[in-house]
């Protein structure tokens, strides 16, 4: 499930990622850090962390997504028994003897461009339960050198790992590729790789049609799919989505357990439902194989199908590159869409807080502000800092949940090095140290709020009050609307809206928020 509430499969994947079992000895890539100067494609400083086995890197064009993906392809040596698949547009590209890919596969230099040398890249790994950092230096002789870690008596070795990079060339029609036409236009010998039953099942699920066989033929390092889905046909007769799905799934089928798959702009060729199904299938496969998948995307459907831990937003503020881990779907999309800024922006923690703040404001105020859910409290402060430093239009303010401690908020705000006192930039929801869900449940026991809530959901006050009291002490306050929706047999979004609107406009404790917004808009 998207967002905060994880499915069982997503929980299992997150647990595995955060604490791999003791007998798991393979390499997992946990972070990449670019440490300049000099700059690499305009990036001087950047650190991206991979907090989940599947990671979607999103952001506007030119912020460095492809650079990060390319560096991930260079994050390990090639095992002797592994060979990467040829790319459709360059089938005669030679396999690197030591690495999975050549530096020039991704960073080919124009003769007049400055050389990429003297910059450092650090890779963070989890290997056999140990957290390891390895810093690599690109030397003037166009070679990589592993810098020594003087804090260790035994220097870690650059790990070996099978890596596959699925580029955008996967969506090019084979009929438009001269090498494909030459290789398969006449009868020639070819090697054949048949996709497994598991892969066929996932392919059928993604594209919503039954596949009985899919074979990938290779001749002169050119690959072409041939399948049966009610009829026999080849890649020459497929659309971009079908070719893309087979390319991605066949790469996963070839990769050994714990291998790394990199995919450029994963959504291309897939309609929205197929995008969601693709993420579902990848989750199911990774749960079984413990492979790692990193991809770039601009798709709302892809982002929203993943838990927040799987999302990373890369942004560029002036000349600085910023990475926001675990953004909400709305924040990621508003960043990429570049919608017109309202007069003021309010940053809150999550969707529940966004709905509460929005509904406590009268229309005259609500229509003039943009309310954005960020993800968690510390990231709200970080986004406030980015707003000020980036020179975004309009004023901005953070509104933290009521259970946040003042000292902790001040620490987060001071870290952003903003002018003036921290209190200048934030307010808090009411709550007496309660999160907003628990505060609203407590207030719903009172009149006139319980009466309004009961009326909105079509129930009587006594039954409604009983249901409200049942959810007061749930261990996870984020689950309160969901549990109420189950007991009241209404959709969760309807329950959330009814809970909030029963008191939002009239509750005196929310008057401070209304006054704050009025002052912002003066």
Residue pairs with C-beta under 8 A, 6 or more apart in sequence:
1 7
1 10
1 307
2 304
2 305
2 306
2 307
2 329
3 304
3 307
3 308
3 328
3 329
3 351
4 307
4 308
4 350
4 478
5 478
5 479
5 482
6 14
6 307
9 283
9 284
9 287
10 283
10 307
12 287
13 52
13 53
13 54
13 283
13 286
13 287
14 52
14 307
14 309
16 53
16 290
17 28
17 51
17 52
17 53
20 28
20 126
20 129
22 129
24 128
24 129
24 258
24 290
25 127
25 128
26 127
26 161
26 257
26 258
26 290
27 76
27 125
27 126
27 127
27 159
27 160
27 161
27 258
28 53
28 125
28 126
28 127
28 258
28 292
29 50
29 72
29 75
29 76
29 123
29 124
29 125
29 260
29 292
29 294
30 49
30 50
30 124
30 125
30 126
30 131
31 47
31 48
31 49
31 50
31 122
31 123
31 124
32 47
32 48
32 68
32 71
32 72
32 75
32 121
32 122
32 123
32 124
33 46
33 47
33 48
33 121
33 122
33 123
33 124
34 40
34 43
34 44
34 45
34 46
34 47
34 67
34 71
34 119
34 120
34 121
35 45
35 119
35 120
35 121
35 122
35 135
36 43
36 44
36 45
36 119
36 120
37 44
37 119
38 44
38 117
38 118
38 119
39 119
40 67
40 116
40 119
40 121
41 64
41 67
42 64
42 319
43 64
43 67
43 321
44 319
44 320
44 321
45 320
45 321
46 64
46 68
46 314
46 321
46 323
47 323
48 57
48 68
48 312
48 314
48 323
49 124
49 312
49 323
49 325
50 292
50 294
50 312
51 309
51 310
51 325
51 326
52 306
52 307
52 309
52 310
53 286
53 290
53 291
53 292
53 293
54 279
54 282
54 283
54 286
54 292
54 293
54 294
54 306
54 310
55 293
55 294
55 295
55 310
55 311
55 312
56 266
56 295
56 296
56 297
56 302
56 303
56 306
56 310
56 311
56 312
57 65
57 68
57 69
57 294
57 295
57 296
57 297
57 312
57 314
58 65
58 296
58 297
58 298
58 303
58 311
58 312
58 313
58 314
58 327
58 332
58 336
59 65
59 313
59 314
59 315
59 316
59 335
59 336
60 315
60 316
60 335
60 336
60 338
62 316
63 314
63 315
63 316
63 321
64 314
64 316
64 321
65 296
65 314
66 106
66 264
66 296
68 314
69 165
69 262
69 264
69 294
69 295
69 296
70 106
70 107
71 121
72 163
72 260
72 262
72 294
73 100
73 101
73 105
73 106
73 163
73 165
73 262
74 99
74 100
74 101
74 103
74 106
74 144
75 123
75 161
75 163
75 260
76 99
76 100
76 158
76 159
76 160
76 161
76 163
76 260
77 98
77 99
77 100
77 158
77 159
77 160
77 161
78 84
78 95
78 96
78 98
78 99
78 100
78 160
78 162
78 163
79 160
79 161
79 162
82 100
82 162
82 256
83 95
84 95
84 100
84 101
84 163
84 164
84 165
85 164
85 223
85 251
85 254
86 92
86 93
86 218
86 221
86 222
86 223
87 93
87 167
87 169
88 169
88 170
88 172
88 174
88 177
88 179
88 180
88 222
88 223
89 167
89 169
89 172
89 177
91 179
91 220
91 221
91 222
92 221
93 102
93 105
94 102
96 102
100 161
100 162
100 163
100 164
100 165
101 163
101 165
103 116
103 138
103 142
103 144
105 165
107 116
109 115
109 116
115 140
115 142
116 138
117 138
117 139
117 140
117 142
118 137
118 138
118 139
118 140
119 137
119 138
120 135
120 136
120 137
120 138
120 147
121 135
121 136
121 138
122 133
122 134
122 135
122 136
123 133
123 134
123 136
124 131
124 132
124 133
125 131
125 132
125 133
125 134
125 159
126 132
127 159
132 156
133 149
133 156
134 146
134 149
134 156
134 158
134 159
135 146
135 147
135 149
136 144
136 145
136 146
136 147
136 158
137 144
137 145
137 146
137 147
138 144
139 145
146 155
146 158
148 155
149 155
149 156
161 258
161 259
161 260
162 255
162 256
162 259
162 260
163 259
163 260
163 261
163 262
164 251
164 254
164 255
164 259
164 260
164 261
164 262
165 262
165 264
166 247
166 248
166 251
166 261
166 262
166 263
166 264
167 264
168 264
168 265
168 268
170 243
170 244
170 247
170 248
171 240
171 243
171 244
171 268
171 269
173 236
173 240
173 243
174 180
174 181
174 184
174 224
174 234
174 235
174 236
174 243
175 181
175 236
177 222
179 220
179 222
180 222
180 224
180 235
180 236
182 220
182 222
183 190
183 219
183 220
183 222
183 224
184 190
184 217
184 219
184 222
184 224
184 234
184 236
188 219
188 220
189 219
190 217
190 218
190 219
191 217
191 218
191 219
192 215
192 216
192 217
192 218
193 215
193 216
193 217
193 218
193 250
193 253
193 254
194 213
194 214
194 215
194 216
195 203
195 213
195 214
195 215
195 216
195 246
195 249
195 250
195 253
196 253
198 285
198 288
199 214
199 249
199 250
199 252
199 253
200 211
200 212
200 213
200 214
202 249
202 281
202 284
202 285
203 211
203 214
203 245
203 246
203 249
204 210
204 211
205 277
205 280
205 281
206 245
206 249
206 270
206 274
206 277
206 278
206 281
207 241
207 242
207 245
207 274
208 273
208 274
208 277
209 229
209 230
210 229
210 230
211 227
211 228
211 229
212 228
212 229
213 227
213 228
214 225
214 226
214 227
214 228
214 246
214 250
215 225
215 226
215 227
216 223
216 224
216 225
216 226
216 246
216 250
217 223
217 224
217 225
217 226
218 224
224 234
224 235
224 236
225 234
225 235
225 238
225 243
225 246
225 247
225 250
226 232
226 233
226 234
226 235
227 233
227 234
227 246
235 243
235 246
238 246
239 269
240 268
240 269
241 269
241 270
241 271
241 274
242 269
243 269
244 268
244 269
244 270
245 269
245 270
245 274
245 278
248 261
248 263
248 266
248 278
249 281
251 261
252 261
252 282
252 285
252 289
252 291
252 293
255 261
255 289
255 291
257 289
257 290
257 291
258 289
258 290
258 291
258 292
259 291
259 292
260 291
260 292
260 293
260 294
261 291
261 292
261 293
261 294
262 293
262 294
262 295
263 293
263 294
263 295
263 296
264 295
264 296
265 295
265 296
265 297
265 298
266 278
266 295
266 296
266 297
266 299
266 302
267 275
267 297
267 298
267 299
267 301
267 302
270 278
272 301
275 299
275 301
275 302
275 305
276 301
276 302
276 305
278 302
279 302
279 305
279 306
280 305
282 293
285 291
286 292
286 293
297 303
298 336
300 329
300 332
300 333
303 311
303 329
303 332
303 333
304 329
308 326
308 327
308 328
308 375
309 326
311 325
311 326
311 327
311 329
311 332
312 323
312 324
312 325
312 326
312 327
313 323
313 324
313 327
313 331
313 332
313 335
314 321
314 322
314 323
315 321
315 322
315 323
315 324
315 335
315 386
316 322
317 386
317 389
317 390
318 389
318 390
318 391
320 389
322 386
324 331
324 374
324 375
324 379
324 382
324 383
325 379
326 375
326 376
326 379
327 335
327 374
327 375
327 379
328 350
328 351
328 372
328 373
328 374
328 375
330 351
330 372
330 373
331 372
331 373
331 374
331 375
331 383
334 370
334 372
341 370
341 392
341 393
341 394
342 368
342 369
342 370
342 394
343 368
343 369
343 394
343 395
343 520
343 521
344 368
344 369
344 370
344 394
344 395
344 396
344 397
344 517
344 520
344 521
345 369
345 370
345 371
345 372
345 387
345 392
345 394
345 395
345 396
345 397
346 357
346 369
346 370
346 371
346 372
346 396
346 397
346 398
346 399
346 517
347 372
347 374
347 380
347 383
347 384
347 387
347 396
347 397
347 398
347 399
348 354
348 357
348 371
348 372
348 373
348 374
348 380
348 398
348 399
348 400
349 373
349 374
349 375
349 376
349 377
349 380
349 400
349 401
350 373
350 375
350 376
350 478
351 373
352 436
352 437
352 478
352 481
352 496
352 500
353 373
353 399
353 401
353 429
353 436
354 371
354 372
354 373
355 496
355 497
355 500
356 429
356 436
356 440
356 500
356 504
357 371
357 399
357 429
357 513
358 366
358 371
359 497
359 500
359 501
359 504
359 505
360 504
360 505
360 507
360 510
360 513
360 514
361 369
361 513
361 514
361 517
362 505
362 514
365 514
365 517
365 518
365 521
368 521
369 517
369 520
369 521
372 383
374 380
374 383
377 400
377 401
377 404
377 408
377 409
377 412
378 412
380 398
380 400
380 412
381 398
381 409
381 412
381 413
381 415
381 416
381 426
382 412
382 416
383 398
384 396
384 397
384 398
384 413
384 416
384 418
384 425
384 426
385 415
385 416
385 417
385 418
387 396
388 396
388 416
388 418
395 520
396 425
397 425
397 426
397 427
397 516
397 520
398 413
398 425
398 426
398 427
399 426
399 427
399 428
399 429
399 513
400 409
400 426
400 427
400 428
400 429
401 428
401 429
401 431
401 435
401 436
402 428
402 429
402 430
402 431
402 432
402 433
402 434
402 435
402 436
402 439
403 431
403 433
403 434
403 435
404 428
409 422
409 426
409 428
410 422
413 422
413 425
413 426
414 422
418 424
418 425
427 512
427 513
427 516
429 436
429 439
429 510
429 513
430 439
430 507
430 509
430 510
430 512
431 438
431 439
432 439
434 442
435 477
437 477
437 478
437 480
437 481
438 472
438 477
438 480
440 499
440 500
440 503
441 468
441 471
441 472
441 480
441 499
442 472
443 449
443 503
443 507
444 450
444 453
444 468
444 499
444 502
444 503
445 465
445 468
445 469
449 502
449 503
449 507
450 461
450 464
450 465
450 468
450 502
451 461
452 501
452 502
452 503
453 464
453 468
453 498
453 499
453 502
454 460
454 461
454 463
454 464
454 465
456 498
456 501
456 502
457 464
457 488
457 490
457 494
457 495
457 498
459 467
459 488
464 488
467 484
467 487
467 488
468 484
470 483
470 487
471 480
471 483
471 484
471 487
474 480
474 483
481 492
481 495
481 496
481 499
482 492
484 495
484 499
485 491
485 492
485 494
485 495
488 495
490 498
503 510
504 510
